[in-house]
Amino acid sequence: MAKGDWKYKLMRFMQGRYGVDEFSQALMIGSMLCLLVDMFAGTGILYALGTFGMLYALFRMYSRNIEARRRELNWYGLKSRKPKAWYKLTKKRIQNRKTTKYFKCKKCGQLMSVPRGVGTIKVTCPKCKDVTQHKA
């Protein structure tokens, strides 16, 4: 077998199949976590859940029904949007905690930020245009 033969064969095998996407990656990571926790906890439920997740991720990757897989990816994108946004905002707040102060608008709840150490300033909410004084 020549050196590049296996790559060519794999390429030919995957032709017309869906392949790996963000949902499949999340399924694989979640399944591995379930299997890892089950090693210590010893519950059969986590083992079954991890195994099922792994098999479903593999099924999605090798599937030829591309439209159905795209619908599943769209569903995953809608369900994961809020947790991803929360994680991104929390990470940003932790990184900027020394230079920026965050607060919510009293009228609409929009999250706003002001630089720390500038004294009392007037802040206009970008969403509802409410003007409030805030001590930074």
DSSP file (Angstrom, degrees, kcal/mol; ACC not computed):
  #  RESIDUE AA STRUCTURE BP1 BP2  ACC     N-H-->O    O-->H-N    N-H-->O    O-->H-N    TCO  KAPPA ALPHA  PHI   PSI    X-CA   Y-CA   Z-CA
    1    1 A M              0   0    0      0, 0.0     5,-0.0     0, 0.0     2,-0.0   0.000 360.0 360.0 360.0 128.7    0.0    0.0    0.0
    2    2 A A    >>  -     0   0    0      1,-0.1     3,-1.1     2,-0.0     4,-0.5  -0.284 360.0-106.6 -71.9 160.6    1.5    3.4   -1.0
    3    3 A K  T 34 S+     0   0    0      1,-0.3     3,-0.4     2,-0.1     4,-0.2   0.877 117.4  38.1 -57.9 -45.2    1.9    6.1    1.6
    4    4 A G  T 3> S+     0   0    0      1,-0.2     4,-1.7     2,-0.1    -1,-0.3   0.387  90.6  95.6 -89.9   2.9   -1.0    8.3    0.4
    5    5 A D  H <> S+     0   0    0     -3,-1.1     4,-2.5     1,-0.2     5,-0.2   0.904  80.6  51.9 -61.1 -45.1   -3.4    5.4   -0.4
    6    6 A W  H  X S+     0   0    0     -4,-0.5     4,-2.2    -3,-0.4    -1,-0.2   0.843 107.8  52.8 -66.0 -32.6   -5.3    5.4    2.8
    7    7 A K  H  > S+     0   0    0     -4,-0.2     4,-2.5     2,-0.2    -1,-0.2   0.920 110.6  47.5 -66.7 -42.6   -6.0    9.2    2.6
    8    8 A Y  H  X S+     0   0    0     -4,-1.7     4,-2.4     2,-0.2    -2,-0.2   0.912 112.2  49.3 -63.9 -43.0   -7.4    8.7   -0.9
    9    9 A K  H  X S+     0   0    0     -4,-2.5     4,-2.3     2,-0.2    -1,-0.2   0.893 111.6  49.0 -64.7 -39.7   -9.6    5.8    0.3
   10   10 A L  H  X S+     0   0    0     -4,-2.2     4,-2.4     2,-0.2    -2,-0.2   0.905 110.5  51.1 -65.8 -41.2  -10.9    7.7    3.2
   11   11 A M  H  X S+     0   0    0     -4,-2.5     4,-0.8     1,-0.2    -2,-0.2   0.916 111.4  47.6 -60.7 -43.7  -11.7   10.7    1.0
   12   12 A R  H  < S+     0   0    0     -4,-2.4     3,-0.5     1,-0.2    -2,-0.2   0.894 111.5  51.0 -64.5 -40.3  -13.6    8.4   -1.4
   13   13 A F  H  < S+     0   0    0     -4,-2.3    -2,-0.2     1,-0.2    -1,-0.2   0.898 111.8  46.6 -64.4 -40.7  -15.4    6.8    1.5
   14   14 A M  H >< S+     0   0    0     -4,-2.4     3,-2.2    -5,-0.1    -1,-0.2   0.563  82.8 118.8 -81.5  -8.1  -16.5   10.2    3.0
   15   15 A Q  T 3< S+     0   0    0     -4,-0.8     3,-0.1    -3,-0.5    -3,-0.0  -0.407  85.4  10.9 -62.4 126.0  -17.6   11.5   -0.4
   16   16 A G  T 3  S+     0   0    0      1,-0.3    -1,-0.3    -2,-0.2     2,-0.2   0.453 105.4 115.2  84.3   0.9  -21.4   12.3   -0.2
   17   17 A R  S <  S-     0   0    0     -3,-2.2    -1,-0.3     1,-0.1    47,-0.2  -0.655  73.4-119.2-101.7 162.1  -21.5   11.9    3.5
   18   18 A Y        -     0   0    0     45,-2.6    44,-0.2    42,-0.3    43,-0.2   0.921  43.7-169.3 -70.9 -46.7  -22.2   14.6    6.1
   19   19 A G        -     0   0    0     42,-2.7     2,-0.4    41,-0.2    44,-0.1  -0.414  37.3 -25.8  88.7-165.9  -18.9   14.6    8.0
   20   20 A V        +     0   0    0     -2,-0.1     2,-0.2     4,-0.1    38,-0.0  -0.681  61.9 164.1 -90.9 134.9  -18.1   16.4   11.3
   21   21 A D     >  -     0   0    0     -2,-0.4     4,-2.2     1,-0.0     5,-0.2  -0.769  53.8 -85.1-134.4-175.1  -19.9   19.5   12.4
   22   22 A E  H  > S+     0   0    0     -2,-0.2     4,-2.3     1,-0.2     5,-0.1   0.860 125.4  51.5 -63.6 -37.9  -20.2   21.5   15.7
   23   23 A F  H  > S+     0   0    0      2,-0.2     4,-2.5     1,-0.2    -1,-0.2   0.909 109.6  49.5 -67.2 -42.1  -23.1   19.3   16.9
   24   24 A S  H  > S+     0   0    0      2,-0.2     4,-2.4     1,-0.2    -2,-0.2   0.903 110.9  50.4 -63.1 -40.9  -21.2   16.1   16.3
   25   25 A Q  H  X S+     0   0    0     -4,-2.2     4,-2.6     2,-0.2    -2,-0.2   0.920 110.7  48.7 -62.7 -43.5  -18.2   17.5   18.2
   26   26 A A  H  X S+     0   0    0     -4,-2.3     4,-2.7     1,-0.2     5,-0.2   0.894 110.9  51.0 -64.0 -39.6  -20.4   18.5   21.1
   27   27 A L  H  X S+     0   0    0     -4,-2.5     4,-2.5     2,-0.2    -2,-0.2   0.919 111.4  47.9 -62.2 -43.3  -22.0   15.0   21.2
   28   28 A M  H  X S+     0   0    0     -4,-2.4     4,-2.5     2,-0.2    -2,-0.2   0.929 114.0  45.5 -64.3 -45.7  -18.6   13.4   21.2
   29   29 A I  H  X S+     0   0    0     -4,-2.6     4,-2.3     1,-0.2    -2,-0.2   0.934 114.8  47.8 -64.6 -45.8  -17.3   15.6   24.0
   30   30 A G  H  X S+     0   0    0     -4,-2.7     4,-2.2    -5,-0.2    -1,-0.2   0.889 112.4  49.9 -61.2 -39.4  -20.5   15.2   26.0
   31   31 A S  H  X S+     0   0    0     -4,-2.5     4,-2.5    -5,-0.2    -2,-0.2   0.909 109.8  50.0 -66.5 -42.5  -20.3   11.4   25.5
   32   32 A M  H  X S+     0   0    0     -4,-2.5     4,-2.5     1,-0.2    -2,-0.2   0.893 110.1  51.0 -63.8 -38.4  -16.7   11.2   26.6
   33   33 A L  H  X S+     0   0    0     -4,-2.3     4,-2.7     2,-0.2     5,-0.2   0.914 110.0  49.9 -64.0 -42.0  -17.5   13.2   29.7
   34   34 A C  H  X S+     0   0    0     -4,-2.2     4,-2.3     1,-0.2    -2,-0.2   0.926 112.7  46.5 -61.0 -44.6  -20.4   10.8   30.5
   35   35 A L  H  X S+     0   0    0     -4,-2.5     4,-1.3     2,-0.2    -2,-0.2   0.880 113.0  49.9 -66.1 -37.6  -18.1    7.8   30.1
   36   36 A L  H  X S+     0   0    0     -4,-2.5     4,-0.8     2,-0.2     3,-0.3   0.925 112.5  45.8 -66.7 -44.8  -15.4    9.4   32.2
   37   37 A V  H >X S+     0   0    0     -4,-2.7     4,-3.0     1,-0.2     3,-0.8   0.882 109.0  57.1 -65.0 -37.3  -17.7   10.3   35.0
   38   38 A D  H 3X S+     0   0    0     -4,-2.3     4,-2.3     1,-0.2    -1,-0.2   0.810  95.7  64.7 -64.6 -29.1  -19.2    6.8   34.8
   39   39 A M  H 3< S+     0   0    0     -4,-1.3    -1,-0.2    -3,-0.3    -2,-0.2   0.870 115.9  29.3 -60.2 -35.0  -15.8    5.3   35.4
   40   40 A F  H << S+     0   0    0     -4,-0.8    -2,-0.2    -3,-0.8    -1,-0.2   0.825 126.1  43.0 -93.6 -36.7  -15.8    6.8   38.8
   41   41 A A  H  < S-     0   0    0     -4,-3.0    -3,-0.2    -5,-0.1    -2,-0.2   0.842  88.1-148.2 -81.1 -34.4  -19.5    6.9   39.7
   42   42 A G     <  +     0   0    0     -4,-2.3     2,-0.4    -5,-0.3    -4,-0.1   0.712  41.9 146.5  75.8  20.7  -20.2    3.4   38.4
   43   43 A T     >  -     0   0    0      1,-0.1     4,-1.1    -6,-0.1    -1,-0.3  -0.742  45.6-146.9 -90.1 139.1  -23.8    4.1   37.2
   44   44 A G  H  > S+     0   0    0     -2,-0.4     4,-2.5     1,-0.2     5,-0.2   0.734  92.9  67.9 -73.5 -22.2  -25.0    2.3   34.2
   45   45 A I  H  > S+     0   0    0      2,-0.2     4,-2.7     1,-0.2    -1,-0.2   0.927 100.7  46.0 -66.1 -45.1  -27.1    5.2   33.1
   46   46 A L  H  > S+     0   0    0      2,-0.2     4,-2.7     1,-0.2    -1,-0.2   0.876 112.4  51.9 -65.6 -36.7  -24.1    7.5   32.3
   47   47 A Y  H  X S+     0   0    0     -4,-1.1     4,-2.4     2,-0.2    -2,-0.2   0.929 112.2  45.3 -63.7 -45.2  -22.4    4.6   30.5
   48   48 A A  H  X S+     0   0    0     -4,-2.5     4,-2.7     2,-0.2    -2,-0.2   0.908 114.0  49.4 -65.1 -42.3  -25.5    4.0   28.3
   49   49 A L  H  X S+     0   0    0     -4,-2.7     4,-2.4     2,-0.2    -2,-0.2   0.914 112.8  47.2 -63.2 -43.6  -25.9    7.8   27.7
   50   50 A G  H  X S+     0   0    0     -4,-2.7     4,-2.2     2,-0.2    -2,-0.2   0.901 113.6  47.5 -64.5 -42.3  -22.3    8.1   26.7
   51   51 A T  H  X S+     0   0    0     -4,-2.4     4,-2.5     2,-0.2    -2,-0.2   0.923 112.8  48.5 -66.1 -44.5  -22.4    5.1   24.4
   52   52 A F  H  X S+     0   0    0     -4,-2.7     4,-2.6     1,-0.2     5,-0.2   0.921 111.6  50.3 -61.2 -44.1  -25.6    6.3   22.8
   53   53 A G  H  X S+     0   0    0     -4,-2.4     4,-2.3     1,-0.2    -1,-0.2   0.902 111.1  48.9 -61.3 -41.8  -24.2    9.8   22.2
   54   54 A M  H  X S+     0   0    0     -4,-2.2     4,-2.2     2,-0.2    -1,-0.2   0.926 112.8  47.0 -63.5 -45.8  -21.1    8.4   20.7
   55   55 A L  H  X S+     0   0    0     -4,-2.5     4,-2.5     1,-0.2    -2,-0.2   0.896 112.2  49.9 -64.7 -40.1  -23.0    6.1   18.3
   56   56 A Y  H  X S+     0   0    0     -4,-2.6     4,-2.5     2,-0.2    -1,-0.2   0.894 109.4  51.6 -66.7 -38.8  -25.4    8.9   17.3
   57   57 A A  H  X S+     0   0    0     -4,-2.3     4,-2.2     2,-0.2    -2,-0.2   0.920 111.8  46.9 -62.8 -42.9  -22.4   11.3   16.6
   58   58 A L  H  X S+     0   0    0     -4,-2.2     4,-2.1     2,-0.2    -2,-0.2   0.905 110.3  52.9 -64.9 -40.6  -20.9    8.6   14.4
   59   59 A F  H  X S+     0   0    0     -4,-2.5     4,-0.6     1,-0.2    -2,-0.2   0.918 110.1  48.6 -58.5 -44.0  -24.2    8.0   12.7
   60   60 A R  H >< S+     0   0    0     -4,-2.5     3,-0.7     1,-0.2   -42,-0.3   0.904 110.4  51.2 -63.4 -41.5  -24.5   11.7   11.9
   61   61 A M  H 3< S+     0   0    0     -4,-2.2   -42,-2.7     1,-0.2    -1,-0.2   0.878 116.7  38.5 -65.3 -38.2  -20.9   11.9   10.6
   62   62 A Y  H 3< S+     0   0    0     -4,-2.1    -1,-0.2   -44,-0.2    -2,-0.2   0.398  91.2 120.3 -94.6   2.9  -21.4    9.0    8.1
   63   63 A S    <<  -     0   0    0     -3,-0.7   -45,-2.6    -4,-0.6   -44,-0.2  -0.353  48.9-161.2 -70.6 146.4  -25.0    9.9    7.2
   64   64 A R  S    S+     0   0    0    -47,-0.2     2,-1.7     1,-0.1     3,-0.2   0.454  72.0  94.2-101.2  -5.3  -25.8   10.6    3.5
   65   65 A N     >  +     0   0    0      1,-0.2     4,-1.7     2,-0.1     5,-0.2  -0.610  50.6 169.2 -86.4  79.2  -29.1   12.4    4.5
   66   66 A I  H  >  +     0   0    0     -2,-1.7     4,-2.1     1,-0.2    -1,-0.2   0.847  68.1  56.4 -66.4 -37.2  -27.4   15.9    4.5
   67   67 A E  H  > S+     0   0    0      1,-0.2     4,-1.9     2,-0.2    -1,-0.2   0.908 107.6  48.2 -64.1 -42.2  -30.6   17.9    4.8
   68   68 A A  H  > S+     0   0    0      1,-0.2     4,-2.0     2,-0.2    -1,-0.2   0.895 111.3  50.9 -64.7 -39.4  -31.7   16.1    8.0
   69   69 A R  H  X S+     0   0    0     -4,-1.7     4,-2.3     1,-0.2    -2,-0.2   0.866 108.4  52.4 -66.8 -35.2  -28.3   16.6    9.5
   70   70 A R  H  X S+     0   0    0     -4,-2.1     4,-2.4     2,-0.2    -1,-0.2   0.883 107.5  51.7 -67.1 -37.6  -28.5   20.4    8.6
   71   71 A R  H  X S+     0   0    0     -4,-1.9     4,-2.4     2,-0.2    -2,-0.2   0.914 110.5  48.8 -63.6 -41.7  -31.8   20.6   10.3
   72   72 A E  H  X S+     0   0    0     -4,-2.0     4,-2.5     2,-0.2    -2,-0.2   0.900 110.8  50.2 -63.5 -40.7  -30.3   19.0   13.4
   73   73 A L  H  X S+     0   0    0     -4,-2.3     4,-2.4     2,-0.2    -2,-0.2   0.891 110.0  50.5 -64.8 -38.8  -27.4   21.4   13.3
   74   74 A N  H  X S+     0   0    0     -4,-2.4     4,-2.1     2,-0.2    -2,-0.2   0.919 110.3  49.6 -63.8 -44.1  -29.8   24.3   13.0
   75   75 A W  H  X S+     0   0    0     -4,-2.4     4,-2.2     1,-0.2    -2,-0.2   0.923 111.6  49.1 -59.1 -45.6  -31.8   23.1   16.0
   76   76 A Y  H  X S+     0   0    0     -4,-2.5     4,-2.2     1,-0.2    -2,-0.2   0.897 109.0  53.2 -61.5 -41.2  -28.5   22.7   18.0
   77   77 A G  H  X S+     0   0    0     -4,-2.4     4,-0.7     1,-0.2    -1,-0.2   0.894 110.0  47.2 -61.8 -40.6  -27.5   26.2   17.0
   78   78 A L  H  < S+     0   0    0     -4,-2.1     4,-0.5     1,-0.2     3,-0.4   0.899 115.2  45.5 -67.2 -40.8  -30.8   27.7   18.3
   79   79 A K  H  < S+     0   0    0     -4,-2.2    -2,-0.2     1,-0.2    -1,-0.2   0.799 115.9  45.3 -73.4 -29.0  -30.5   25.7   21.6
   80   80 A S  H  X S+     0   0    0     -4,-2.2     4,-2.0    -5,-0.2    -1,-0.2   0.484  88.6  88.5 -95.5  -2.0  -26.9   26.6   22.2
   81   81 A R  H  X S+     0   0    0     -4,-0.7     4,-2.3    -3,-0.4     5,-0.2   0.941  89.5  44.8 -62.8 -49.1  -27.0   30.3   21.4
   82   82 A K  H  > S+     0   0    0     -4,-0.5     4,-2.6     1,-0.2     5,-0.2   0.929 113.9  47.6 -66.1 -46.6  -28.0   31.5   24.9
   83   83 A P  H  > S+     0   0    0      0, 0.0     4,-2.3     0, 0.0    -1,-0.2   0.898 113.6  49.3 -61.5 -37.0  -25.5   29.4   26.8
   84   84 A K  H  X S+     0   0    0     -4,-2.0     4,-2.5     2,-0.2    -2,-0.2   0.914 111.7  48.1 -65.9 -42.2  -22.7   30.4   24.4
   85   85 A A  H  X S+     0   0    0     -4,-2.3     4,-2.5    -5,-0.2     5,-0.2   0.904 111.7  50.3 -64.6 -41.2  -23.6   34.1   24.8
   86   86 A W  H  X S+     0   0    0     -4,-2.6     4,-2.6     2,-0.2    -2,-0.2   0.922 112.0  47.6 -62.1 -44.3  -23.7   33.7   28.6
   87   87 A Y  H  X S+     0   0    0     -4,-2.3     4,-2.4     2,-0.2    -2,-0.2   0.917 112.5  48.9 -62.8 -44.0  -20.2   32.1   28.6
   88   88 A K  H  X S+     0   0    0     -4,-2.5     4,-2.1     2,-0.2    -2,-0.2   0.912 113.7  46.0 -63.4 -43.6  -18.8   34.7   26.3
   89   89 A L  H  X S+     0   0    0     -4,-2.5     4,-2.7     2,-0.2    -2,-0.2   0.908 112.5  50.2 -66.4 -42.6  -20.1   37.6   28.4
   90   90 A T  H  X S+     0   0    0     -4,-2.6     4,-2.1     2,-0.2    -2,-0.2   0.910 111.0  49.2 -62.9 -42.2  -19.0   36.0   31.6
   91   91 A K  H  X S+     0   0    0     -4,-2.4     4,-2.3     2,-0.2    -1,-0.2   0.914 112.2  48.6 -61.6 -43.4  -15.5   35.5   30.2
   92   92 A K  H  X S+     0   0    0     -4,-2.1     4,-2.2     1,-0.2    -2,-0.2   0.907 110.2  51.3 -63.8 -42.7  -15.4   39.1   29.0
   93   93 A R  H  < S+     0   0    0     -4,-2.7     4,-0.2     1,-0.2    -1,-0.2   0.878 111.1  48.0 -63.8 -37.9  -16.6   40.4   32.5
   94   94 A I  H >< S+     0   0    0     -4,-2.1     3,-0.9     1,-0.2    -1,-0.2   0.913 112.6  48.2 -68.9 -42.2  -13.9   38.4   34.2
   95   95 A Q  H 3< S+     0   0    0     -4,-2.3     3,-0.3     1,-0.2    -2,-0.2   0.867 119.9  37.7 -65.4 -36.5  -11.2   39.6   31.8
   96   96 A N  T >X S+     0   0    0     -4,-2.2     4,-2.4     1,-0.2     3,-0.8   0.207  79.8 114.3-100.9  15.1  -12.3   43.3   32.2
   97   97 A R  T <4 S+     0   0    0     -3,-0.9    -1,-0.2     1,-0.2    -2,-0.1   0.762  78.0  48.6 -61.9 -26.2  -13.2   43.3   35.9
   98   98 A K  T 34 S+     0   0    0     -3,-0.3    -1,-0.2    -4,-0.2    -2,-0.1   0.745 122.5  30.4 -85.1 -24.0  -10.3   45.7   36.8
   99   99 A T  T <4 S+     0   0    0     -3,-0.8    17,-2.3     1,-0.1     2,-0.4   0.623 117.1  49.4-109.4 -16.6  -11.0   48.3   34.1
  100  100 A T  E  <  -A  115   0A   0     -4,-2.4     2,-0.5    15,-0.3    -1,-0.1  -0.967  58.3-153.2-133.4 140.8  -14.8   48.1   33.5
  101  101 A K  E     -A  114   0A   0     13,-3.3    13,-2.3    -2,-0.4     2,-0.4  -0.954  17.0-155.2-111.6 131.5  -17.9   48.1   35.7
  102  102 A Y  E     +A  113   0A   0     -2,-0.5     2,-0.3    11,-0.2    11,-0.2  -0.826  20.4 159.3-107.1 142.8  -21.0   46.4   34.4
  103  103 A F  E     -A  112   0A   0      9,-2.4     9,-3.4    -2,-0.4     2,-0.3  -0.976  33.9-113.2-154.5 163.4  -24.6   47.1   35.4
  104  104 A K  E     -A  111   0A   0     -2,-0.3     7,-0.2     7,-0.2     2,-0.2  -0.774  34.3-106.0-103.1 146.1  -28.1   46.6   34.1
  105  105 A C     >  -     0   0    0      5,-2.5     4,-1.3    -2,-0.3    -1,-0.0  -0.480  23.5-140.1 -65.2 134.6  -30.5   49.3   32.9
  106  106 A K  T  4 S+     0   0    0     -2,-0.2    -1,-0.1     1,-0.2    -2,-0.0   0.753  97.6  45.2 -70.5 -22.9  -33.2   49.9   35.6
  107  107 A K  T  4 S+     0   0    0      3,-0.1    -1,-0.2    23,-0.0    -2,-0.0   0.920 132.7   7.2 -87.9 -48.0  -35.9   50.3   32.9
  108  108 A C  T  4 S-     0   0    0      2,-0.1    -2,-0.1    22,-0.0    -1,-0.0   0.558  90.8-118.0-117.5 -10.5  -35.3   47.5   30.4
  109  109 A G     <  +     0   0    0     -4,-1.3     2,-0.1     1,-0.3    -3,-0.1   0.539  54.3 158.1  86.5   5.5  -32.5   45.3   31.9
  110  110 A Q        -     0   0    0     -6,-0.1    -5,-2.5     1,-0.1     2,-0.4  -0.429  44.1-120.2 -64.7 135.0  -30.0   45.9   29.1
  111  111 A L  E     +A  104   0A   0     -7,-0.2     2,-0.3    -2,-0.1    -7,-0.2  -0.647  39.1 177.3 -79.5 129.9  -26.4   45.2   30.3
  112  112 A M  E     -A  103   0A   0     -9,-3.4    -9,-2.4    -2,-0.4     2,-0.3  -0.863  14.9-149.2-129.3 163.9  -24.2   48.2   30.0
  113  113 A S  E     -A  102   0A   0     -2,-0.3   -11,-0.2   -11,-0.2   -13,-0.0  -0.984   9.7-176.1-136.9 147.8  -20.6   49.0   30.9
  114  114 A V  E     -A  101   0A   0    -13,-2.3   -13,-3.3    -2,-0.3     2,-0.1  -0.968  37.1 -98.6-135.5 152.3  -18.6   52.0   32.0
  115  115 A P  E >   -A  100   0A   0      0, 0.0     3,-0.7     0, 0.0   -15,-0.3  -0.466  44.3-113.6 -70.0 143.3  -14.9   52.5   32.6
  116  116 A R  T 3  S+     0   0    0    -17,-2.3    20,-0.1     1,-0.2   -18,-0.0  -0.439  90.3  26.3 -74.9 148.8  -13.9   52.3   36.3
  117  117 A G  T 3  S+     0   0    0     19,-1.3    -1,-0.2    -2,-0.1     3,-0.1   0.640  80.5 111.4  81.3  16.6  -12.6   55.3   38.2
  118  118 A V  S <  S-     0   0    0     -3,-0.7     2,-0.2     1,-0.4    -2,-0.1   0.392  73.7-129.2-101.2   3.6  -14.2   58.1   36.2
  119  119 A G        -     0   0    0      2,-0.1    17,-2.7     0, 0.0     2,-0.5  -0.520  59.5 -13.1  86.2-154.7  -16.6   59.3   39.0
  120  120 A T  E    S+B  135   0B   0     15,-0.2     2,-0.3    -2,-0.2    15,-0.2  -0.737  73.0 173.7 -88.5 127.7  -20.3   59.8   38.5
  121  121 A I  E     -B  134   0B   0     13,-2.8    13,-3.1    -2,-0.5     2,-0.5  -0.923  34.5-113.5-132.8 156.9  -21.4   59.9   34.9
  122  122 A K  E     -B  133   0B   0     -2,-0.3     2,-0.4    11,-0.2    11,-0.2  -0.777  33.4-164.4 -89.0 132.2  -24.6   60.0   32.9
  123  123 A V  E     -B  132   0B   0      9,-3.6     9,-2.5    -2,-0.5     2,-0.5  -0.970   8.5-153.3-122.5 130.8  -25.3   56.8   30.9
  124  124 A T  E     -B  131   0B   0     -2,-0.4     7,-0.2     7,-0.2     6,-0.1  -0.902  22.0-126.3-103.9 125.3  -27.8   56.4   28.1
  125  125 A C     >  -     0   0    0      5,-2.5     4,-1.5    -2,-0.5   -13,-0.0  -0.513   9.9-146.9 -68.7 129.7  -29.2   53.0   27.5
  126  126 A P  T  4 S+     0   0    0      0, 0.0    -1,-0.1     0, 0.0   -14,-0.0   0.717  94.5  46.0 -70.7 -18.5  -28.7   51.9   23.9
  127  127 A K  T  4 S+     0   0    0      3,-0.1    -2,-0.0     1,-0.1    -3,-0.0   0.929 130.8  12.6 -89.9 -52.0  -31.9   49.9   23.9
  128  128 A C  T  4 S-     0   0    0      2,-0.1    -1,-0.1   -18,-0.0    -3,-0.0   0.463  90.9-127.0-109.1  -2.8  -34.5   52.1   25.6
  129  129 A K     <  +     0   0    0     -4,-1.5     2,-0.3     1,-0.2    -5,-0.0   0.667  51.8 157.7  65.1  19.4  -32.7   55.5   25.6
  130  130 A D        -     0   0    0     -6,-0.1    -5,-2.5     1,-0.0     2,-0.5  -0.585  33.5-143.2 -73.9 133.3  -33.2   55.9   29.4
  131  131 A V  E     +B  124   0B   0     -2,-0.3     2,-0.3    -7,-0.2    -7,-0.2  -0.882  27.7 166.1-103.8 125.4  -30.6   58.3   30.9
  132  132 A T  E     -B  123   0B   0     -9,-2.5    -9,-3.6    -2,-0.5     2,-0.4  -0.949  35.1-119.9-134.0 155.2  -29.4   57.5   34.4
  133  133 A Q  E     -B  122   0B   0     -2,-0.3     2,-0.4   -11,-0.2   -11,-0.2  -0.784  34.3-177.0 -92.0 138.7  -26.5   58.6   36.6
  134  134 A H  E     -B  121   0B   0    -13,-3.1   -13,-2.8    -2,-0.4     2,-0.6  -0.998  25.7-132.7-140.7 136.5  -24.1   55.9   37.6
  135  135 A K  E      B  120   0B   0     -2,-0.4   -15,-0.2   -15,-0.2   -19,-0.0  -0.768 360.0 360.0 -88.2 121.7  -21.0   56.0   39.8
  136  136 A A              0   0    0    -17,-2.7   -19,-1.3    -2,-0.6    -1,-0.1   0.453 360.0 360.0 -95.3 360.0  -18.2   54.2   38.1
